[in-house]
Amino acid sequence: MDQLQQSLLEAPIVEKEGYHYFVHPISDGVPMLEPSLLREIVIGIIRKAHLEDVDKIVTPAAMGIHISTAVSLMTDIPLVVIRKREYGLEGETPLFQETGYAESQMFINDVSAGDSVLVLDDVLSTGGTLTAICDALQEIGATLTDVVAVIKKVGGENELAASPHSAKTLINVDVVDGEVVIVDPQGDD
């Protein structure tokens, strides 16, 4: 059994306003992230993602940063972080993201029309964040070469499924009776 699968099976579950949430180093930064787990995930992303002709890796703050930084280091593809703070820089593009548990304004810098981008994120749950990011990148005129999320939480409504966008995942899970259940250990292609 691989480390990602094992770490998810051991993840604590918390309930917030009726939402069952697994606590995991990739999605929450706690418990501690072991380098071997991050390495396994980065190798999985590199194997699964279409990386040819990608100009930039794009990730939302905050939990996509560590994954995307590691992928950037391994592939020499520059990294763009979508921030929750407006800087007022030339070409900055706002986007509104809404998930099952939060909503916020985010801002994209350093992505231009014609850029070929790989979007990376930690978890695909409601699809609100990835849908908003993909829509905004297309409005900018960037080409979405690929979209990859490490973990997909199934069992709820997923906005991305109703959009023209799709995402590859490394593993698909659900939370049933207070425990993580592995739905597909290979994720989505």
Protein Blocks (a to p, Z undefined) as FASTA:
>chain_A
ZZklmmmmmpccddeehiacdddfklnopacddfklmmmmmmmmmmmpccehpabdcddd
fklmmmmmmmmmmnopacddddfbdehighiacdddddfkbccddddehiaehiacdddd
fbdcklmmmmmmmmmmmmnopacfbacdfbdcehiacfklmmmbdcddfbdcddeehiac
dfblnlpZZ
